[in-house]
């Protein structure tokens, strides 16, 4: 990459970073919190949203090697424990 192209790319990246910084500062100001508090809240929400990521894959892995069928005697006992209702 030639020097002019590299400098242009670096300038564009810096400009983007500066724009994001001002955007984040504006959001923090509107919410009446510091930028640090805004980052903390954003990370907290991100962690809550993605904390269960991978759980299904792990369960699929377990049940690929384990028998997940219900014992017929247990299934029958469960069915008998449900009271009959009129529909």
C-alpha positions in Angstrom: 0.0 0.0 0.0 1.5 3.3 -0.9 2.0 6.1 1.6 -0.8 8.3 0.4 -3.3 5.5 0.5 -2.2 4.4 3.9 -2.4 8.0 5.3 -5.9 8.4 3.8 -7.0 5.2 5.4 -5.6 6.3 8.7 -7.3 9.7 8.4 -10.6 8.0 7.7 -10.3 5.7 10.7 -9.4 8.6 13.0 -12.3 10.6 11.7 -14.7 7.7 12.4 -13.3 7.3 15.9 -13.8 11.0 16.6 -17.3 10.9 15.3 -18.2 7.9 17.4 -16.6 9.6 20.5 -18.8 12.7 20.0 -21.9 10.5 19.3 -21.3 8.6 22.6 -20.7 11.8 24.5 -24.0 13.2 23.2 -25.9 10.0 24.3 -24.3 10.2 27.7 -25.2 13.8 28.0 -28.8 13.2 27.0 -29.0 10.3 29.6 -27.3 12.6 32.2 -24.6 10.0 32.9 -20.8 10.0 32.4 -19.3 8.3 29.4 -17.8 5.7 31.8 -21.3 5.0 33.2 -22.7 4.7 29.7 -20.0 2.2 28.8 -20.7 0.3 32.0 -24.4 0.1 31.3 -23.8 -1.0 27.7 -21.4 -3.8 28.7 -23.9 -4.9 31.4 -26.7 -5.1 28.9 -24.5 -6.9 26.4 -23.5 -9.5 29.0 -27.1 -10.1 30.0 -28.2 -10.5 26.4 -25.5 -12.9 25.4 -24.9 -14.9 28.7 -26.9 -17.8 27.4 -25.1 -17.9 24.1 -23.9 -21.5 23.4 -26.2 -23.2 25.9 -28.2 -24.9 23.1 -25.0 -26.1 21.5 -23.8 -27.5 24.8 -27.1 -29.3 25.4 -27.1 -30.7 21.9 -23.6 -32.0 22.5 -24.7 -33.8 25.7 -27.9 -35.2 24.2 -26.0 -36.5 21.2 -24.2 -39.0 23.4 -26.9 -39.5 26.2 -30.2 -41.2 26.0 -32.9 -38.5 26.4 -36.0 -40.8 26.1 -38.4 -41.0 29.1 -38.7 -44.3 30.9 -42.1 -45.8 29.9 -43.0 -46.5 33.5 -42.4 -42.9 34.4 -44.4 -41.6 31.4 -47.3 -43.9 32.4 -47.1 -42.7 36.1 -47.2 -39.1 34.9 -50.1 -39.7 32.7 -52.1 -41.4 35.5 -51.4 -38.5 37.9 -53.2 -36.0 35.7 -56.9 -35.9 36.7 -59.5 -36.4 34.1 -61.4 -33.3 32.9 -64.5 -32.9 30.8 -63.9 -31.0 27.6 
